[in-house]
Amino acid sequence: MPPPEIYDVVVVGGGPAGATAANELARQGHSVLLLDRAGRIKPCGGAIPPRLIKDFAIPDSLLVARAQSARMVAPSKHHVDIPIENGFVGMVNRDEFDEWLRQRAADGGAVRQVGTFQKITQDADGMSQVHYLARSKQMRAEGTPVCVRARSIIGADGARSEVARQCVPGADQGKYVFAYHEIVRAPEVKPSGYDGTRCDVVYDGQLSPDFYGWVFPHGDTLSIGTGSADRGFSLRGAVAQLRQAAGLAGTETLRREGAPIPMKPLPRWDNGRDVVLAGDAAGVVAPASGEGIYYAMLGGQLAAQAAHAFLVTGDARELKLARQRFMKKHGTVFWVLGMMQWFWYSSDRRRERFVKICEDRDVQQLTFESYMNKELARKKPMAHVRIFFKDVAHLLGLARV
């Protein structure tokens, strides 16, 4: 048999993190294999902020809708509409968006392979071998075992990553919610209150005991979903309730999708030898909001930078840079959002107060400025002071609801 092919980097997983990493490395001249299972679409609201569109050169053609406002809905049905000033939130369909990212990587020089990752082993010389079952009509029958050698490996194979489980210490310490959504066709006759430019976020214990429900417009379709870490909670039942409340119970259902979503970055993203993690595999979905696309693509970019440094220097300590740089940029935000989710999502009484806080103009402006630019807004220091005292009043039950 011929010797296994050798790649500088094998990227396992072709979602936003893996495709971004493969594109970055291939354009730097590295030989890259991008391995993706294909046929799987992650449940996702599909929102991408302007920072992502700019940083990763996303064309307007991929935007199926532009959200101009967000509606926060309390358990009492009281709602707060928050305009998105000086911009918009782009909405994408994940099947089209992810495929475009994979093809961009291929256009940049990465080799695409459809297949299922199995395991990583080491040759006698210490180089890793990546084993997978290939699916290629042109070259191999479906399920044909294939082995390639890799100088470096990026694990971007999603939550509960098999690459992480096999290679990275602490991979069992992740925290997850299970997300479920239904893609439905937008009705020709719009129900009362329907707005195709508004994202609805519903905080209600009947729809999720520890997360939230959503109705996000996607042009001709909508994503309607929820999530929870409570395994006994009926996500399908909750989505049925949400559809009924939104006047969308009778609309055509196109797809149903579910998957675990990480809510905490893993304590370690590398194996100290040749593997580094990115995206959901590393646990980089924002707590409280569940936002993951931007953080996945940034994580893929940082993993590519770390792998490049490792390939150039041969120093495996370079692989730690991916996590170090990510946490330096976003660790504080993730901690704050985690505390928010733990406190405000714990009861309907607190959810009611949380939505009440969202009426505040300072909160609205600073929240969306931080979301759009992906960094804590540091302007208007007195606004932060006012928000602090208002939060304290709500925490102590002194504010009116």
C-alpha positions in Angstrom: 0.0 0.0 0.0 1.2 3.6 -0.7 2.3 5.6 2.4 -0.3 7.9 3.9 -0.5 11.4 2.6 1.1 14.0 4.8 -0.5 17.4 5.6 0.7 20.3 7.6 -2.7 20.5 9.3 -5.8 18.3 9.4 -8.8 20.3 10.4 -11.6 18.0 11.8 -14.9 19.7 11.4 -16.1 22.1 8.7 -18.4 24.5 10.6 -17.5 28.2 11.0 -14.5 27.5 13.2 -13.0 24.7 11.2 -13.6 26.3 7.8 -12.1 29.6 9.0 -9.0 27.8 10.4 -8.6 25.9 7.1 -8.9 29.0 5.0 -6.4 31.0 7.1 -3.8 28.2 7.0 -4.2 27.3 3.4 -3.8 30.9 2.3 -0.5 31.0 4.3 0.8 28.2 2.1 0.3 25.3 4.4 -1.1 22.0 3.1 -4.5 21.5 4.8 -7.1 18.8 4.8 -10.5 19.9 5.8 -12.6 16.9 7.0 -16.3 17.4 7.4 -19.1 15.0 8.0 -21.6 17.0 5.8 -25.3 16.7 6.0 -25.6 18.1 9.5 -27.0 21.5 10.2 -26.5 22.9 13.7 -29.6 24.4 15.4 -28.8 28.1 15.4 -30.7 31.4 15.3 -28.2 32.5 12.6 -27.5 36.0 13.9 -24.1 37.6 12.9 -23.0 41.0 14.1 -21.4 43.7 11.9 -18.0 43.0 13.5 -18.1 39.4 12.0 -19.2 40.6 8.6 -16.3 43.1 8.5 -13.6 41.0 10.0 -14.3 37.9 7.9 -15.4 39.6 4.7 -18.9 38.1 4.5 -20.7 39.1 1.3 -24.2 40.6 1.5 -25.5 37.8 -0.7 -25.3 35.5 2.3 -27.6 37.7 4.4 -31.2 36.4 4.2 -32.5 39.1 6.5 -31.4 42.2 8.4 -32.7 42.5 11.9 -33.5 46.1 12.9 -34.8 45.5 16.4 -35.0 43.0 19.2 -38.1 42.3 21.3 -37.5 41.0 24.9 -40.5 39.2 26.2 -41.1 38.6 29.9 -43.2 35.7 31.5 -46.1 38.1 32.0 -46.0 38.8 28.2 -44.8 42.3 28.9 -42.2 43.2 26.2 -39.6 45.7 25.5 -38.6 46.6 21.9 -35.0 47.6 21.5 -34.0 49.4 18.2 -30.7 48.5 16.7 -29.3 51.9 16.1 -26.6 52.8 13.5 -26.6 49.3 12.0 -28.3 45.9 11.9 -27.8 42.3 12.8 -27.3 40.0 9.8 -29.3 36.8 9.6 -27.8 33.7 7.8 -29.0 30.2 7.0 -26.4 27.9 8.4 -26.5 25.3 5.6 -25.7 28.0 3.0 -23.4 30.0 5.2 -21.3 27.0 6.4 -20.9 25.6 2.9 -19.8 29.0 1.6 -17.1 29.1 4.3 -15.9 25.6 3.4 -15.8 26.4 -0.3 -13.8 29.6 0.4 -11.3 27.4 2.2 -11.1 25.1 -0.8 -10.6 28.1 -3.1 -7.8 29.1 -0.9 -6.0 25.8 -1.3 -7.5 23.5 1.4 -8.3 19.9 0.3 -11.9 19.1 1.2 -12.9 15.6 2.2 -16.3 14.4 3.3 -16.0 11.7 6.0 -16.4 10.7 9.6 -13.5 11.2 12.1 -12.6 8.0 14.0 -9.4 8.4 16.0 -5.8 9.8 16.2 -2.8 7.6 16.7 1.0 8.2 16.7 3.5 6.8 14.3 6.9 5.5 15.5 8.4 8.8 14.6 5.9 10.7 16.8 3.8 12.2 14.0 0.1 11.8 14.4 -2.1 9.8 12.1 -5.8 10.8 11.6 -8.1 8.0 10.8 -11.5 8.6 9.2 -14.2 6.9 7.1 -14.2 8.6 3.7 -17.3 9.3 1.6 -16.3 10.2 -2.0 -18.1 9.0 -5.1 -15.2 9.8 -7.3 -12.4 8.1 -5.3 -13.7 5.9 -2.6 -16.8 4.0 -1.6 -18.8 5.4 1.3 -17.3 4.3 4.6 -13.8 3.4 3.3 -11.2 3.6 6.1 -8.5 6.3 5.3 -5.4 7.3 7.3 -3.4 10.5 6.7 -0.4 11.9 8.6 -0.6 15.3 10.2 2.0 17.7 11.6 -0.8 19.5 13.4 -4.5 18.9 14.1 -7.3 21.3 14.8 -10.3 19.8 16.5 -13.4 21.8 15.4 -15.8 18.9 15.5 -18.4 20.6 17.7 -19.7 20.2 21.2 -18.5 17.1 23.0 -15.7 16.9 20.4 -14.3 13.4 19.8 -10.9 15.0 19.1 -11.0 16.7 22.4 -12.2 13.6 24.2 -9.3 11.6 22.8 -6.5 14.1 23.1 -7.1 17.1 25.4 -7.1 16.8 29.2 -10.2 18.3 30.9 -12.4 17.8 27.9 -15.0 16.2 30.2 -15.4 19.4 32.2 -17.7 21.2 29.7 -21.1 22.6 30.5 -23.9 22.3 27.9 -27.5 23.2 27.1 -29.4 21.2 24.5 -30.8 23.5 21.8 -33.7 22.6 19.5 -35.3 24.6 16.8 -37.7 24.2 13.9 -37.2 26.0 10.6 -40.7 27.0 9.3 -41.8 28.8 6.2 -42.8 32.4 6.7 -46.6 32.7 6.3 -48.0 34.5 3.3 -50.6 36.0 5.6 -48.7 37.5 8.5 -50.2 37.0 12.0 -50.9 40.0 14.1 -47.7 41.6 15.4 -45.4 39.9 12.9 -42.3 41.8 12.0 -39.8 40.2 9.6 -37.0 42.6 10.7 -37.4 41.9 14.5 -35.8 39.1 16.6 -37.9 38.0 19.5 -36.3 36.7 22.6 -38.7 35.1 25.1 -37.8 34.7 28.8 -40.3 32.3 30.3 -39.8 29.2 32.5 -42.5 27.4 30.5 -40.3 27.7 27.4 -37.0 27.1 29.2 -36.2 26.7 32.9 -32.7 28.0 32.4 -32.3 29.6 29.0 -34.7 31.4 26.6 -36.9 30.8 23.5 -36.5 32.7 20.2 -38.3 33.6 17.0 -35.7 34.8 14.5 -36.6 35.9 10.9 -34.7 34.5 8.0 -36.5 36.1 5.0 -38.6 33.3 3.6 -38.3 31.2 6.7 -38.0 31.6 10.5 -36.0 29.8 13.2 -38.1 29.1 16.3 -36.3 27.4 19.1 -35.3 27.1 22.7 -32.7 25.3 24.9 -32.2 23.9 28.3 -29.7 21.9 30.4 -32.6 20.1 32.0 -32.7 16.7 30.3 -36.3 16.1 31.4 -37.6 19.3 29.9 -39.6 18.9 26.7 -38.0 21.2 24.1 -40.4 20.1 21.4 -43.3 20.9 23.6 -41.9 24.3 24.4 -41.3 25.1 20.7 -44.9 24.1 20.0 -46.0 26.6 22.7 -43.8 29.3 21.2 -45.2 28.8 17.7 -48.7 28.9 19.0 -48.1 32.2 20.9 -46.4 33.7 17.8 -49.3 32.7 15.5 -47.1 30.3 13.6 -48.5 27.0 14.7 -50.0 26.2 11.3 -47.0 27.2 9.2 -45.1 24.6 7.2 -42.2 23.0 9.1 -39.2 22.5 6.9 -36.6 21.1 9.3 -36.2 20.1 12.9 -32.7 20.2 14.4 -31.2 19.7 17.8 -27.7 19.6 19.3 -25.8 20.3 22.5 -24.4 23.8 22.8 -21.4 24.5 25.2 -21.8 27.2 27.8 -18.3 27.3 29.2 -14.8 27.4 27.6 -12.8 24.3 28.3 -10.0 24.7 30.8 -7.5 23.6 28.1 -7.5 23.7 24.3 -4.4 21.8 23.4 -2.7 18.5 24.1 0.8 20.0 24.5 2.0 18.1 21.4 0.2 18.9 18.1 -3.6 19.3 18.7 -5.5 22.5 19.3 -9.3 23.0 19.6 -11.6 25.7 18.1 -15.3 26.7 18.2 -17.8 24.6 20.0 -15.1 21.9 20.6 -13.3 24.5 22.8 -16.6 25.6 24.4 -16.8 29.1 23.0 -20.5 29.9 22.9 -21.4 33.0 24.9 -23.4 32.2 28.1 -26.8 33.9 28.5 -27.0 34.8 24.8 -26.0 31.6 23.2 -24.2 33.4 20.5 -21.6 31.2 18.8 -20.9 32.0 15.2 -18.6 35.0 15.8 -16.7 33.3 18.6 -16.4 30.2 16.6 -14.8 32.0 13.7 -12.5 34.0 15.9 -11.6 30.8 17.7 -10.8 29.2 14.3 -8.6 32.2 13.4 -6.7 32.0 16.7 -6.3 28.2 16.4 -4.9 28.8 12.9 -2.4 31.4 14.2 -1.3 29.0 17.0 -0.9 26.1 14.6 1.1 28.3 12.2 3.4 29.4 15.0 3.9 25.7 16.0 4.6 24.6 12.4 7.2 27.4 12.0 9.0 27.0 15.3 8.4 23.4 16.2 7.5 24.6 19.8 4.3 23.0 21.0 3.9 25.7 23.6 2.7 27.9 20.8 -0.6 26.0 20.7 -1.6 27.5 24.0 -1.8 30.9 22.4 -5.2 30.2 21.0 -6.9 30.0 24.4 -4.7 32.7 26.0 -5.6 35.2 23.3 -9.3 34.3 23.2 -9.6 34.6 27.0 -7.7 37.8 27.1 -10.2 39.3 24.6 -13.4 37.8 25.8 -12.9 36.0 29.1 -14.4 38.8 31.2 -17.4 39.0 28.9 -18.0 35.3 29.2 -17.7 35.4 33.0 -20.2 38.3 33.2 -22.7 36.6 30.9 -22.4 33.4 32.8 -23.3 35.2 36.0 -26.2 36.9 34.3 -27.6 33.5 33.1 -27.1 31.9 36.5 -28.9 34.7 38.3 -31.5 36.2 36.0 -32.7 33.0 34.3 -33.3 31.2 37.5 -36.9 32.1 38.1 -39.8 33.9 36.3 -39.7 36.6 39.0 -36.1 37.4 38.1 -36.8 37.1 34.3 -39.5 39.7 34.8 -37.1 42.0 36.4 -34.5 41.3 33.8 -36.8 42.4 31.0 -37.7 45.5 33.0 -34.0 46.4 33.2 -34.0 46.2 29.4 -36.4 49.2 29.2 -33.5 51.4 30.4 -32.0 53.5 27.5 -28.4 53.2 29.0 -28.7 49.4 29.1 -30.0 49.3 25.5 -27.3 51.5 24.1 -24.3 49.9 25.9 -25.6 46.3 25.4 -25.9 46.7 21.6 -22.7 48.7 21.3 -20.9 45.8 23.0 -22.7 43.2 20.9 -22.1 44.9 17.6 -18.4 45.6 18.2 -17.6 42.5 20.3 -16.0 44.4 23.1 -17.1 45.9 26.4 -18.3 49.4 25.7 -16.1 51.8 27.6 -17.7 55.1 26.6 -20.1 57.0 28.8 -18.7 56.0 32.2 -21.6 57.6 34.0 -24.0 55.4 32.1 -22.2 52.4 33.6 -22.5 53.9 37.1 -26.3 54.5 36.5 -26.7 50.9 35.3 -24.9 49.6 38.3 -27.2 51.3 40.8 -30.3 50.3 38.8 -29.1 46.7 38.8 -28.6 46.8 42.6 -32.1 48.2 43.0 -33.5 45.3 41.0 -31.4 42.7 42.8 -32.7 44.1 46.2 -36.3 44.2 44.9 -36.5 48.0 45.3 -37.3 48.8 41.7 -40.8 48.6 40.4 -41.7 45.9 37.9 
